[in-house]
């Protein structure tokens, strides 16, 4: 178990036709496809990318096991 806080991010809108910088943010978060879900560590860099493309994402608290 890591002590780092994480969030779960899912791409719910397509990246087709979006700005290249927004597409790059999605790739930087590790998202490649629609409806793909990834767990992201809440660093300032990652949160900036999430905020930039928040209109494309569904963001939830990650479930701790």
N, C-alpha and C positions, 0 to 999 in steps of 0.2 A: 504494500500500500504506500502510495506516495503522498506527501503532505501538500502537494501542489493542487490548487483548485482548478477544476476543469469544467468546461461547458460542452454540451452536445449540439452540434451545428448540422442542419440538414438543408440541402439546396432544394428549394421548392419552385423556383422559376428558372427558365432556361438562360444560359449564358450567351446564346446566339444573338448577335446584333447588339451586344452590350459593349461599352467602352473597353478598350484593351487593358486599361488599368484595373477595371473591375474584374475582368477575366483573370488577370494576374493575381489579384487578391484571393480569388476562389482557389486557384492552383496553389498559392502560398499556404492556404489553410489545409490543403490536401484533398480538396473536393474536385472530382473529375466528371461525375455524372449527375443527372437529375435524381433526386430522392436518395442520394448517397448521404450517409450520416457519419460524421467523424467526431471524435473527442478532441478538444483543443485546450491546451493549457492557457490559463488566463494571464498572459503576459501583456504589457502595454502594446507591444508590436502586434500581437494577435488580435487584441481587442480593437485596435485601430482598423485592422482589415475587416473585422466583423462589422464595425460601425459603418464603414465605407459602403459595404454591400448588404446592409441589413434588409433592404427591400427585396432581396433575392432569397433570404434565409429564414429558417425557423430555428430559434435559439432556445435551448432548455438547459436546466441544471443537469449535470451528469449524475447518474445514479451510482452511488457508492456501494460496492459489494461487501 
